[in-house]
Amino acid sequence: MARPALNKSVLARETRKLAEYRRFLPSLELKRQQIVMERAKAKQEVARLQAETRERHARAAADLPMLSNDEVALDDLLAVETVEIATQNLSGTRLPVLGEVRFAEAAYSRLGKPHWVDAALSALRDLARLDIARKVAEARLARLLEAEAVITRRVNLFEKVLIPQSEETIRLVRMALADAEREAVIRAKLSKRKTAARAAEIRVEAL
């Protein structure tokens, strides 16, 4: 990295940059805190949905063991028709939000199917809706983790690189200017003494 010139224009420029960095950093830190809080909530939601999914599967297996009966086809009776996904903008990060989940159900004869088919379809609807919610929650968490990493890098850039660099440049320029000012004063005094000495010599010669 090239060493900056140590003059007043550099001092003015670095002072402006430092003020901008310090003004921008709090808003960036606030944004990071919002992302961190939302990431913690999203992580809890994913864990909750994962646990509920396991519990629902276990309950369905216990209550409806006949679901494992391949002789009764259920795939053609129920299908996910539409899944509405909205978008939430959190500090510039676009997050998925699950809306309504609709199912397409084929009509079937109650007499042509076992009595437990209605309960099985209800359980399958719940499991499918829960699985979709879990996937959306996981996608939301993944985006928040990515956003947190990006904004943390930016905060670190300001805190550990840009601000310290500007502060150090300002310190060096001020030291250089102070040294130059002292040198100018010394030179002025020496010049004044030389001028006075020369004047004295001229007066002596004139005597």
Secondary structure by P-SEA (a helix, b strand, c coil): cccccccaaaaaaaaaaaaaaaaaaaaaaaaaaaaaaaaaaaaaaaaaaaaaaaaaaaaaaaaccccccccccccccccccbbbbbbbbcccbbbbbbcbbbbbbbbbbccccccaaaaaaaaaaaaaaaaaaaaaaaaaaaaaaaaaaaaaaaaaaaaccaaaaaaaaaaaaaaaaaaaaaaaaaaaaaaaaaaaaaaaaaaaaac
